[in-house]
Amino acid sequence: QKEVEQNSGPLSVPEGAIASLNCTYSDRGSQSFFWYRQYSGKSPELIMSIYSNGDKEDGRFTAQLNKASQYVSLLIRDSQPSDSATYLCAVKGPGYGGATNKLIFGTGTLLAVQP
Amino acid sequence: NAGVMQNPRHLVRRRGQEARLRCSPMKGHSHVYWYRQLPEEGLKFMVYLQKENIIDESGMPKERFSAEFPKEGPSILRIQQVVRGDSAAYFCASSRLASGELFFGEGSRLTVL
């Protein structure tokens, strides 16, 4: 079982729609969760972090975390063609009990927003 | 305010040669991470360092690969006797705290002929 799993996509949505990206993780001790965006040929950039159960909103982005289900999601409202990129889910362990602070990434979901 | 600086951006080596990739973290950042990314694949963790210390090298191949982050100067990822399978993009990232909020460099793209 992979540590962090994402559907590779592509996920195609029309402009203006809501894009929903999902991620599951295997380590119940994980404490911190992140979404990074990577444009083709570029480096990843952090767009959201979430640490506790529930929703966290930042502009058009909403991150959702459910630790009981080991599930993280990212919603992008009013999707724009400029949102077309690969979205990487990343999970960090607690940093104790033998688990260091390394960040484990999923393979990413390719989002394509159609004009 | 300079970001994470990696060089070289592109490196071509023949099989059996050595590759050295350098990374200067953002100012004020003492945590450095190296990741490898193959085409159409995600980021694979290689090593996590703080100044003069390797904290976690669990993702690094046991042979031919080494990393350091000296007291002065950039972090260096060294690959000895490169093989074609080492061709990839190598990303360095840094953080101020061990928080998981990483800032990535533009990457070094290694091609082994």
Interface residues (C-beta under 8 A of the other chain):
Chain A: S32 F34 K42 S43 P44 E45 L46 S49 L88 A90 K92 G95 T100 N101 K102 L103 I104 F105 G106 T107 G108
Chain B: H31 Y33 Y35 E41 G42 L43 K44 F45 Y48 I55 D56 S58 G59 F91 A98 S99 G100 E101 L102 F103 F104 G105 E106 G107
